């Protein structure tokens, strides 16, 4: 894997989501993290609600049960054919929120997630294996950024991509805990709850919403990472809205389903922005879609770059590994602190 990132050249990419651009990724950066369900507004019509509720009950998956949610979620976010790699395309923007001015969209965010399922021993469920690599890109050209001018400080900074390997999760009928990030988030104890997503039916479309709110110790200790760390704690929120065909999900002949996901993330200033504990934070607004092959990627330059510099990220893992870390923890393990006045 190369530490030096050479920018792409080429015109802007016209990204449109159609069948070949349908994705569910783990972006996550850590797009497949833990679960917390939040209710959507009640439908206006009780009759509509009744019909929607009945359509969730089958014929293949009863989405009002934890058993049905395990099967459906595995089918949406990966492939029930455990010999297959499931591909997810990620494309969006990163914004900065600082006091005293408008929110600034300062770069794009584009890359690939790959997943595979393996059995979960001893209970109904799956181990979902994920690795993902996502690059920060120029807003006009789509070029991968090696360095950029921080729009909030005017300083030239070295850009570090998201390269999470692995970011695994267990899909089972009882959601027991949130991500531990290598032991940093082990203090929070949650009561086990049935794994049932917030499903909504709109005609022939099925949508599911979930989110996760985290507050845990920062791997980037501000005493050591003076310029990179936003403080002793990480406050992070991730939201997901998945959209797919209800008919396809309930089709027993399909082992995966084309789907799109809108993913949002609220996170501290990115470490490579070198903003320390300055007030403010980043927001991600990302489209994601499932793909049947790498040939369907809307921007082949990204696939070519991964093939050259991050080869293993073209195929999903085959074995479970620990720990599963987000990009913040990987940064602390793989980078070195930047001294004041340096990049």
C-alpha positions as CSV (number, residue, x, y, z in Angstrom):
1,X,0.0,0.0,0.0
2,X,1.4,3.4,-1.0
3,X,1.4,6.3,1.4
4,X,1.7,8.8,-1.5
5,X,-1.4,9.5,-3.4
6,X,-1.0,10.8,-7.0
7,X,-4.0,12.9,-8.1
8,X,-6.1,11.7,-11.0
9,X,-6.7,13.9,-14.0
10,X,-9.9,14.1,-16.0
11,X,-13.2,15.9,-16.2
12,X,-16.0,15.9,-13.7
13,X,-18.0,12.7,-13.1
14,X,-21.7,12.8,-13.7
15,X,-22.8,10.4,-11.0
16,X,-26.4,9.2,-11.3
17,X,-28.0,6.4,-9.3
18,X,-29.7,3.8,-11.5
19,X,-29.7,0.0,-11.4
20,X,-26.0,-0.2,-12.0
21,X,-25.4,2.3,-9.3
22,X,-27.5,0.7,-6.6
23,X,-25.2,0.4,-3.3
24,X,-25.3,-0.4,0.4
25,X,-22.0,0.1,1.9
26,X,-20.4,-0.2,5.2
27,X,-19.1,3.3,4.9
28,X,-18.5,3.3,6.8
29,X,-16.4,5.2,7.4
30,X,-17.6,2.3,9.3
31,X,-20.8,2.4,7.3
32,X,-21.9,-0.8,9.0
33,X,-21.6,0.3,12.6
34,X,-24.0,-0.5,15.5
35,X,-27.8,0.0,15.6
36,X,-30.2,2.4,17.3
37,X,-33.7,2.7,16.0
38,X,-35.5,6.0,15.8
39,X,-39.2,6.4,14.9
40,X,-40.4,8.2,11.8
41,X,-43.5,10.3,11.9
42,X,-46.7,8.3,11.9
43,X,-48.5,7.9,8.5
44,X,-51.5,10.2,8.1
45,X,-53.9,7.4,7.4
46,X,-54.6,4.5,9.7
47,X,-55.7,2.4,6.7
48,X,-52.4,3.1,4.9
49,X,-50.5,2.1,8.1
50,X,-52.5,-1.2,8.2
51,X,-51.7,-2.0,4.6
52,X,-48.0,-1.2,5.1
53,X,-47.9,-3.2,8.3
54,X,-49.4,-6.3,6.5
55,X,-47.0,-6.0,3.6
56,X,-44.0,-6.3,6.0
57,X,-45.0,-9.8,7.0
58,X,-44.0,-11.8,4.0
59,X,-44.2,-13.9,2.0
60,X,-40.5,-14.7,2.5
61,X,-39.4,-12.4,5.3
62,X,-41.5,-11.3,8.2
63,X,-40.0,-7.9,8.9
64,X,-41.9,-7.5,12.1
65,X,-39.7,-10.2,13.6
66,X,-36.0,-10.3,14.6
67,X,-35.6,-13.5,12.5
68,X,-36.9,-11.8,9.4
69,X,-34.8,-8.7,10.0
70,X,-31.6,-10.7,10.3
71,X,-32.2,-12.4,6.9
72,X,-33.4,-9.2,5.2
73,X,-30.5,-7.0,6.5
74,X,-27.9,-9.6,5.5
75,X,-29.5,-9.7,2.0
76,X,-29.5,-5.9,1.6
77,X,-26.0,-5.2,2.9
78,X,-24.2,-8.2,1.6
79,X,-25.0,-11.5,-0.3
80,X,-26.6,-14.6,1.2
81,X,-24.4,-16.5,-1.2
82,X,-21.4,-16.7,1.1
83,X,-19.0,-17.4,-1.8
84,X,-19.7,-14.0,-3.2
85,X,-18.2,-10.6,-2.6
86,X,-20.8,-7.8,-2.4
87,X,-19.7,-4.4,-3.8
88,X,-20.8,-1.0,-2.6
89,X,-20.1,2.3,-4.3
90,X,-19.8,5.4,-2.1
91,X,-20.1,9.0,-3.5
92,X,-20.8,12.2,-1.6
93,X,-19.5,15.4,0.0
94,X,-17.8,16.6,3.2
95,X,-18.8,19.9,4.8
96,X,-17.3,21.9,7.6
97,X,-19.3,23.6,10.2
98,X,-17.5,26.5,11.9
99,X,-18.8,29.4,14.0
100,X,-19.3,32.8,12.3
101,X,-20.1,31.8,8.7
102,X,-22.0,29.5,6.4
103,X,-21.4,25.7,6.2
104,X,-18.7,25.0,3.6
105,X,-18.7,22.0,1.3
106,X,-14.9,21.5,0.8
107,X,-14.3,18.2,-0.9
108,X,-15.9,15.1,-2.4
109,X,-15.9,11.6,-0.9
110,X,-15.7,8.6,-3.3
111,X,-14.8,5.0,-3.0
112,X,-15.6,1.3,-2.5
113,X,-16.8,-1.1,0.2
114,X,-16.6,-4.9,-0.1
115,X,-18.4,-7.4,2.1
116,X,-18.9,-11.1,2.6
117,X,-21.0,-13.2,4.9
118,X,-19.9,-16.2,7.0
119,X,-21.9,-18.2,9.4
120,X,-22.5,-17.1,13.0
121,X,-21.8,-20.0,15.4
122,X,-24.3,-21.0,18.0
123,X,-27.2,-18.8,17.1
124,X,-29.2,-17.6,14.1
125,X,-27.3,-14.9,12.2
126,X,-24.2,-14.0,10.2
127,X,-20.8,-12.5,10.6
128,X,-20.5,-9.7,8.0
129,X,-16.9,-9.1,6.9
130,X,-16.2,-5.6,5.5
131,X,-13.3,-3.6,4.3
132,X,-13.6,-0.2,2.6
133,X,-11.4,2.5,1.1
134,X,-12.8,6.0,0.4
135,X,-10.9,9.0,-1.0
136,X,-11.4,12.7,-0.5
137,X,-11.8,14.3,-4.0
138,X,-11.7,17.6,-5.8
139,X,-15.2,19.0,-6.1
140,X,-14.9,20.0,-9.7
141,X,-12.7,17.3,-11.3
142,X,-13.3,14.2,-9.0
143,X,-9.5,13.9,-8.7
144,X,-8.2,12.1,-5.6
145,X,-6.7,14.7,-3.3
146,X,-3.1,14.2,-2.1
147,X,-3.0,17.6,-0.4
148,X,-5.3,20.6,-0.3
149,X,-5.6,24.0,1.2
150,X,-7.7,23.9,4.4
151,X,-10.5,26.4,3.6
152,X,-10.9,27.3,7.3
153,X,-7.2,28.0,8.1
154,X,-5.6,28.6,4.7
155,X,-2.9,26.0,5.6
156,X,-1.8,23.4,3.1
157,X,-2.5,19.9,4.5
158,X,-1.8,16.3,3.5
159,X,-5.0,14.4,2.9
160,X,-5.4,10.9,4.4
161,X,-8.1,8.6,2.9
162,X,-10.4,6.3,4.8
163,X,-9.0,2.8,4.7
164,X,-10.8,0.6,7.2
165,X,-9.7,-3.1,7.2
166,X,-11.7,-4.5,8.8
167,X,-14.9,-3.0,9.9
168,X,-16.9,-6.1,10.8
169,X,-20.2,-6.6,12.5
170,X,-22.4,-9.4,13.7
171,X,-25.9,-9.6,12.4
172,X,-28.1,-11.5,14.9
173,X,-31.6,-11.4,16.4
174,X,-30.5,-9.5,19.5
175,X,-28.4,-6.3,19.1
176,X,-26.2,-6.6,22.2
177,X,-23.7,-3.7,21.9
178,X,-22.3,-0.9,19.9
179,X,-18.9,-0.9,18.3
180,X,-16.0,-1.1,20.8
181,X,-13.3,0.4,18.5
182,X,-10.6,-1.8,20.0
183,X,-11.7,-1.4,23.6
184,X,-12.3,2.4,23.6
185,X,-16.1,2.1,23.8
186,X,-16.5,-0.8,26.1
187,X,-17.8,1.1,29.1
188,X,-21.3,1.7,27.7
189,X,-23.6,-1.2,28.6
190,X,-26.8,-1.6,26.6
191,X,-29.8,-3.8,27.3
192,X,-30.3,-6.4,24.6
193,X,-33.1,-5.5,22.2
194,X,-34.6,-7.4,19.3
195,X,-32.9,-6.5,16.0
196,X,-35.9,-4.9,14.2
197,X,-35.3,-1.9,11.8
198,X,-37.7,1.0,11.3
199,X,-39.4,-0.1,8.1
200,X,-41.7,2.0,5.9
201,X,-43.6,0.9,2.8
202,X,-44.4,3.4,0.0
203,X,-46.1,1.7,-2.8
204,X,-43.7,-0.9,-4.2
205,X,-40.7,0.7,-2.4
206,X,-39.4,-0.3,0.9
207,X,-37.3,2.0,3.2
208,X,-35.5,1.3,6.4
209,X,-33.9,3.9,8.8
210,X,-31.4,3.5,11.5
211,X,-28.8,5.6,13.3
212,X,-26.1,5.4,15.9
213,X,-25.0,8.0,18.4
214,X,-21.6,7.6,20.0
215,X,-19.5,9.4,22.7
216,X,-16.3,7.6,23.5
217,X,-12.6,8.2,24.3
218,X,-10.5,9.6,21.5
219,X,-7.6,7.4,20.3
220,X,-5.9,10.7,19.4
221,X,-4.9,11.9,22.8
222,X,-4.7,15.7,22.5
223,X,-1.6,15.8,24.7
224,X,0.2,13.8,21.9
225,X,-1.8,14.7,18.9
226,X,-2.0,18.5,19.5
227,X,-2.8,19.5,16.0
228,X,-4.9,16.4,15.0
229,X,-7.1,15.8,18.1
230,X,-10.4,17.5,18.6
231,X,-10.3,16.7,22.3
232,X,-10.3,13.7,24.7
233,X,-13.7,12.4,23.5
234,X,-15.3,11.6,20.1
235,X,-18.9,12.7,19.6
236,X,-20.1,10.9,16.4
237,X,-23.5,10.3,14.8
238,X,-24.2,8.2,11.8
239,X,-27.6,8.0,10.0
240,X,-28.7,5.6,7.3
241,X,-31.8,5.5,5.1
242,X,-32.0,2.4,2.8
243,X,-34.3,2.2,-0.2
244,X,-35.1,-0.9,-2.3
245,X,-37.8,-2.9,-4.1
246,X,-40.2,-4.7,-1.7
247,X,-40.7,-7.3,-4.4
248,X,-37.0,-7.9,-4.8
249,X,-36.4,-8.2,-1.1
250,X,-39.2,-10.8,-0.7
251,X,-38.0,-12.8,-3.8
252,X,-36.5,-16.0,-2.4
253,X,-34.6,-16.6,-5.7
254,X,-32.4,-13.5,-5.1
255,X,-29.5,-13.8,-2.7
256,X,-28.9,-10.0,-2.7
257,X,-31.0,-7.0,-3.6
258,X,-30.3,-3.8,-5.5
259,X,-30.5,-0.9,-3.0
260,X,-29.5,2.7,-2.4
261,X,-28.6,4.3,0.9
262,X,-28.3,7.9,2.0
263,X,-25.6,8.0,4.7
264,X,-24.8,11.0,7.0
265,X,-22.1,11.4,9.5
266,X,-21.4,14.1,12.1
267,X,-17.8,13.8,13.3
268,X,-15.0,16.0,14.8
269,X,-12.7,17.9,12.5
270,X,-10.7,15.4,10.5
271,X,-7.3,14.8,12.0
272,X,-5.5,15.7,8.8
273,X,-7.1,19.1,8.7
274,X,-4.8,20.0,11.7
275,X,-7.5,22.1,13.4
276,X,-7.0,20.7,16.9
277,X,-9.7,21.7,19.3
278,X,-11.1,24.6,17.2
279,X,-14.8,24.9,17.6
280,X,-16.9,23.2,14.9
281,X,-17.1,19.8,13.2
282,X,-17.6,18.0,9.9
283,X,-20.7,16.7,8.2
284,X,-20.8,13.9,5.5
285,X,-23.7,13.7,3.0
286,X,-23.2,10.5,1.0
287,X,-25.1,8.4,-1.6
288,X,-24.3,4.7,-1.6
289,X,-25.5,1.9,-4.0
290,X,-25.0,-1.8,-4.4
291,X,-23.2,-3.1,-7.5
292,X,-23.0,-6.5,-9.1
293,X,-19.4,-6.1,-10.3
294,X,-16.6,-3.6,-10.3
295,X,-17.3,-2.8,-13.9
296,X,-20.4,-1.0,-12.8
297,X,-18.5,1.6,-10.8
298,X,-19.5,5.1,-12.0
299,X,-15.9,6.3,-11.8
300,X,-13.4,3.7,-13.1
301,X,-10.5,5.9,-12.1
302,X,-11.2,5.0,-8.5
303,X,-11.1,1.3,-9.2
304,X,-7.9,1.6,-11.2
305,X,-6.3,3.5,-8.3
306,X,-7.4,0.9,-5.8
307,X,-6.1,-1.9,-8.0
308,X,-2.7,-0.2,-8.0
309,X,-2.4,1.0,-4.5
310,X,-4.9,-0.8,-2.2
311,X,-5.3,-4.1,-4.0
312,X,-6.8,-6.1,-1.2
313,X,-9.7,-3.7,-1.0
314,X,-11.1,-5.1,-4.3
315,X,-12.1,-8.3,-2.6
316,X,-13.9,-8.9,0.7
317,X,-12.2,-10.7,3.7
318,X,-12.8,-14.4,4.1
319,X,-12.1,-14.7,7.8
320,X,-13.1,-12.7,10.9
321,X,-10.4,-10.5,12.4
322,X,-10.3,-8.1,15.4
323,X,-10.2,-5.3,16.1
324,X,-12.7,-3.4,13.9
325,X,-11.8,0.3,13.9
326,X,-13.1,3.5,12.4
327,X,-10.9,5.9,10.4
328,X,-10.1,7.9,13.6
329,X,-8.5,4.8,15.3
330,X,-6.7,3.8,12.2
331,X,-5.3,7.3,11.9
332,X,-3.8,7.0,15.4
333,X,-2.2,3.7,14.6
334,X,-0.8,4.5,11.2
335,X,0.1,8.2,11.2
336,X,2.5,10.4,13.1
337,X,1.7,13.7,14.9
338,X,2.4,16.8,12.9
339,X,4.6,19.3,14.8
340,X,3.5,22.9,15.1
341,X,4.4,24.7,11.9
342,X,4.8,21.5,9.9
343,X,2.7,19.4,7.6
